[in-house]
Amino acid sequence: MSLDSLGTEITAVVVAVLSAVALSAVWNRGRGWQRISLRTVTAVLCLLSAAASGLLAVNRQVEIYPTWSSLTGGSPDGDVAVPASAPVRHSPKGQILNLSVAGPASNLTMPVYVYLPPGYQDDGTVRYPVVEALHGYPGSPTGWLNRLHVAKVLDQEIKTGRMAPTIVLFPYQTPDPLLDTECTNLAGGPQTETFLTKDVPAVVRARFPVRTDAGWGLIGYSAGGYCAIDLAMRHPGQYTAGAAMSGYAEPGIAIGNGTEKTLYNDLWRLKHLPVPAVALYLAAARADGQPLRDTHALAQAAHAPLSVTTSYIDGGGHNVQTWQAMEAPAFDWLSTQLGRPVTSSTPAPADDQSRSPASLAIAPHI
């Protein structure tokens, strides 16, 4: 069982209940130091198991540590079974692959999950649009895979034609699950922005048949929503559009050099810097205070050549259920901005090794 699974949480609750029963059963057993020892041991066990079950319940919601390996400082996806295999051409369903990106620009090495759409082919005749999907904090890409069931949503939207076949990337945003980078380059810390905007695109372009024009976009929820807005505005040459679900206008952390109040503050950028020619989709729940206020503020401050589309959900809040309701419309909107795959009548040579699958592995939908 993975660390953030329902089975692990239920096991912890059962142990906590049994510990409480044991404490009651031994309370009056023995005499003297024997009684004190029994009471002490079972009381400590009861407290530890109750605390563990509570922490596991919280972790299951926010996925600070999605795997046992990440808890002990190992690879964040180290517990995911990934039998070695290449992508399947013309698969009737989307495929989730696991790709390790060693970034020379950022000096970061982190895993990236890759969704390949139904019917995927890599013979050089088709080049796909790409979306980078960014998670919230605390969290990991497994929030998209497990909580938002993104593979199923993408399959459905592509099947119905509401979304074009698209390659979707799910990168980690920090090598430390307890360090919030908000997809920025921290002064003296991880260069996450560089990893996401330079290293990941470079590796994906080298290994998959993707578009090299304006067919790249971003999407994110919560802190990932801020990331989608900010990275689209900061890198208009790389991204055409960004979709934010419950996103923010500023990072809410200290970058280390004061730029969280200027260059990384999107309202400040709209007021003081040239406006980028990108499109933004801002979705917020009417009961979600800060994202709602920031959505209104960004929409009011925006002007050409930046375009902003807003979407609101009555009630809701800052939670998985709200993002599930926003998810499909946000991907559909992105697809209208990015367009469809482009085709070529000349296939790549049969021995073309430019997109070698050697470092790829098919990962189960966890």
N, C-alpha and C positions, 0 to 999 in steps of 0.2 A: 504493500500500500504506500502511495506517495504521502508526503508530509501534509499536503493540503487536501487530502481526500476525505470524503464523508466517512469512510470506514475507519480511518485513523481517529477522527473526532469522536465517533461512536465508541470506539475502543477505550479512549481516554475517559469518556463519561462513565462507562461501565466500571472501569478501574476505580474512579472516584466514588461511585456508589458503593462498591464492594468494600472500599477502604472505610467508608462511614459505618457500614454494617459491622466490619471487623472491630472498629473502635468501640462500638456499643457492646459487642459480644465480650470483649476482654476487659472492659472497664473495671469490673469487680473481681477479676481473676487474680490469683496469687496473693502474696503478702509482702509487705515491706518493699525492698528494692526490686523484687520481681514484679510487683504490681506497678511500681513507678516506671520501670523499663518498658513493660508492655504498653502502658498508657502513652509513654513518650514516643515509642516507635510507631504505633498505629496513628497517633495524632499527627505526627510529622508526615507520614504516608498520606493521610487524609488531606492535609493542607497542600502537599505537593501535587497530588493527583487532581485536586480541584483547580489549582492554579494552572496546571498543564492543560486541562480540558478547556479552560477559559481562553488561554493563549492560543491553543489550536483552533478554537472557534473563530477568534479574531484573525488568525493567519489565513484561515480558509476563505475569509471574506476579502482580505486585502492582498494575500499572496506575497508577503514579504519574503518568505522562504518556500518556494514551490516544491522543492525536493529535499530529501535528507542530505544530499551532497551539498546543496547550497547552505544548509544550516551549519555544516562542519567546515565551510570555507572552500569547498571544491567547486567544480563546474556547476553553474546554475541549472543546467539541464542534465546533470550527470546521471540521474536515475531513470531517464527516459530510454526505453529500449529502442535502438535504432539499427535494425539489421541492414547490412551494407547492400545497396541496390541503386540502380540508376532510375531517373524519372521514367514513367511509363508513357509512351506516346499514345495519343488518342484515347486516353482513359475517359470513361463515361462520367466519372466523378472527379472533383478536385482532389489534388494530392498535397499533403503537407510534408515538406522536406526539412531537414536540419542542415544548416550551412554554418561553418565556422569562419568568421571574418577576422583576419589578422590585419589590422589597419596600420599601414606605414605612416600615414599622415597624423593620426591621433595617438599612435603607440598603444592602442587598445586592441585586445583580442576578445571577442564575445560571440556567442551564438546568435544566429538569426534564423527564425522559421520562415519558410517560403511556401506560399500557396500557389500551385500551378492550376489553372482553370481546366474545366472539363474540355476534352478534345485537344489538350496541349500537344503541340508538335515543335520539334527543334531541328527541322531539316533545312532551315534557312529560308523558307518561303513565307514565314509569318513572324512579325515582330510585335510584341505585346506592350500595351501601356502598363505602367507600374504605379502602385500605391504603397507608401510606407505607413504602416499602422502602428501608432505609438500608445503605450499603456500609461496608466496613472501611477501616482506614488502614494503609499507604497504599492508595489505590484510588479508584474512581469508579463511577458507575452502570453503566458498561460491564462491570464485574465481574458484575453481575446478568445483563446482556444477552448477554455473550459466554461467560463461564465457567460460569454457572449455567443458561444457556439458559431464562431465566425465562418468556419468552413461550410457548415450547413446553410447559413444565410447567403454566402457568396454563390454556392451551387444553385440555390433557388433563384436568386436575382439574375444570374446568367442564363439559367434555363428558361425563364420567362421573357428574356430579352430586355428587362429593365436595366441591365448592366451588361456592358461588353465584356468578353473574355479578357481578364486582367490578371497579371501577376501581382500578388500582394505580399509584402515583406513585414515580418514581425520581429524587429530587433529589440535586444535589451538596451536600456538607456544608461546603465551604470554597472561597473564591475562589482560594486558593493551595494547589496540590497538595502542597507541602512543609510546610504548617501543619496540625497536628493540633488540631482543636477539640473532638473527641469530642461534637459536637452541643451544646456549651455556649455561653454568652455569655462570651467571654473579656474580662477586665477590660482596657480599652483596646484591644481587638481586635475581630475579627468577631463579630457577634451572631447566631451560627448557630442557637441555640435559638429565637430570635424569628423568624428566617426560616422555620424548619421548622414551627413551631407556630402562627404567625399569618399570615405573608405567603403561604406556599404554600396553606394551607387557604382563605384569603380569595379568592385568584385562582381556585382550582379550583371553589369554590362559585359564583363569578360566571360561569364559562364552561362548566361541565358539569352535567348533571342528577344531582346527588349528594344523598345523604341528609343532612339537617341535624340528625338526632337522635343516637342512640348508635351509628350505623353507621360509625364511624371507628376504625381500628386501626393498629398499627405492627409492622414486622418488620425484623430486621437480623441480619447475621452479623459475628462478631468485634467490632471497635469499634462497628459498627452494632448489634450485639446489646446492648451496653451502652446505646446510644442508645435502642433500643426500650423497654428496661426503665425507664430513667431518665425519658424524656419521658412515658411512660404514667403513672408515679407522680407526676410534677410537674404534669401537665396532665390530671387525670381528667375535667374537664369537656369536653375536646376528644376524648379517646380512651377507648374502652371496654376495649381489650385490647392487649397487646404480646407478640410472640413473638421470643425471642432464640435464635440459633444460635451456640453457643460465645461467649456474652456474658460480661460482667464486672459486678461490683457497684460499681466505682468507675472514674473516668475515666483514672487513670494519667498525668495531665498536671497542670501547674500552671495554675490558672485565672487567677491573678494577685491574688486576694484571700483565699486560703485556703479557699474554699468547696469545693475538691475533697475536703476532709476532713470536710465537714459536709453542706451542702445538696445537693451533687452526689454524695455517697456514699450509695448506696441502703440499705446496712445501717444507717448512722447515721440515715437518715430513718425506717426502720422502728422504731427504738428511741426516737427523740426527738420525732417529729412524728405528727400524726393519720394513720392508715393510710387510703390512698385505696381507694375501691370500684371497683377494676379487676381484670382477670384477666391473669395472666402465664403464658406457656408457655416453659419453660426447657429447651433441648436442649443436651446436652454429650456429648462423646466421653470414654470412661473413660480414654483415654490422653492427654487434654489437661488438664494439671495445673491451671492457674489457673481457667479456666472451670468445670472440674469442681468445684473447691473452692468457688467463688463460687455455683454453682448449689445445692450442698448448703446453704451458709450462708443464702442467700436463702430457700430452701424451709423451713428450720428457723425462721427469724425471722419468716416471714409469718404473719399471723393475720387473721381477719375484720375488715373486709369485703373485704380483699384475698384473692384465690384464686390458687393456684399449681399448675400442672400441670408435671411433669417428664418428660423423655424422655432415655434414655441409649443411646449406641451403643457396643458393645464395640469395643475397639481404637480405630481412627480416629486423630484428631489434629487439629491446627489447620490445615486445608487445604481446598481446593476439593472434593475427593472426599467429605469428611465433610459439607460443607454441601449438596452435591448429594443426599446420602442424607437429610438433615434437611428439605430444602426443601418437598417436597410435603406431608408430614404437618403442617408448621408452618402453611402456608397453609390447609390443610383445617381445622385447629383454629381458626385465626383466623376463618374463615368461619362456624363454628358459634357463635362469640361475637358476630359482627356481624350475622348474619342475612342475609336475602335482600333483593333490591331491593323497594322499595315501589311500588305502582302507584296511579295516579289515573285516574278515568274521564273527567276533563276535560283534553283536550290543551291545550298552550300555543297562543296565537294564531300564525298562520302567519308574521306579520311580527315576532315576538318577537326582539329583538336582544340579549337579556340574556346569551346564550352565544355571542357572535360568534366564528366560527372564524378571523377575519382573521389572528391572530398564530400560528396553528397550522400545522404542516407535518408531513406523513407522513414518517417516517424509516425507512429500511430496517432490518431486523433485523441489526445489525452484529456 
